[in-house]
Amino acid sequence: MAMDGPPLWQRLLAALAYLLPWSDALQFGGPLFAIAPLFGWLAKPALPLLVLQQTIPFGGLVLFLVLFAAVVRNSQVPYLIRFNVLQAILIDIVLVLLALAFDTLLRPLGGGFAVRTLENTVFLGSLLLVVFAIIQSLRGKEADIPTVSEAVRMQL
């Protein structure tokens, strides 16, 4: 049986890129983890990345710069991997900006129902986005996310 598309190793590396935004989306899951601790298993795939980011000073920034310079801007890296890494980076930037907005604007107002609902929405939306992108990567396809994918294609 012939397999069409990129080899399996490229698909796996492309899917692995989405652990970056997932590691930053987990902070929005706090209220949901409190309600349903079963959701805690969703954090496990991102634990090695979280440890790396927290043990190295400015670990998230270092990881971003390494991925951008070594993968996205390296024409020797297969397109599928470059596309998915850059898309994961852009999603991660949005999540970091959302976290900053939550920390500076919303959480100081208190952890009321509206803030918890917004956090749950960001968390569940991120979960769906990451799962979709991982599935598409494993299929050897580009995860077509409006606006984000267009920006990625313009950069590559």
Secondary structure as GFF3:
##gff-version 3
##sequence-region A 1 156
A	DSSP	alpha_helix	8	16	.	.	.	ID=ss1
A	DSSP	alpha_helix	19	25	.	.	.	ID=ss2
A	DSSP	three_ten_helix	26	29	.	.	.	ID=ss3
A	DSSP	alpha_helix	30	35	.	.	.	ID=ss4
A	DSSP	three_ten_helix	37	46	.	.	.	ID=ss5
A	DSSP	alpha_helix	47	55	.	.	.	ID=ss6
A	DSSP	alpha_helix	59	67	.	.	.	ID=ss7
A	DSSP	pi_helix	68	72	.	.	.	ID=ss8
A	DSSP	alpha_helix	79	101	.	.	.	ID=ss9
A	DSSP	pi_helix	102	106	.	.	.	ID=ss10
A	DSSP	three_ten_helix	107	109	.	.	.	ID=ss11
A	DSSP	alpha_helix	113	138	.	.	.	ID=ss12
A	DSSP	alpha_helix	148	155	.	.	.	ID=ss13
###
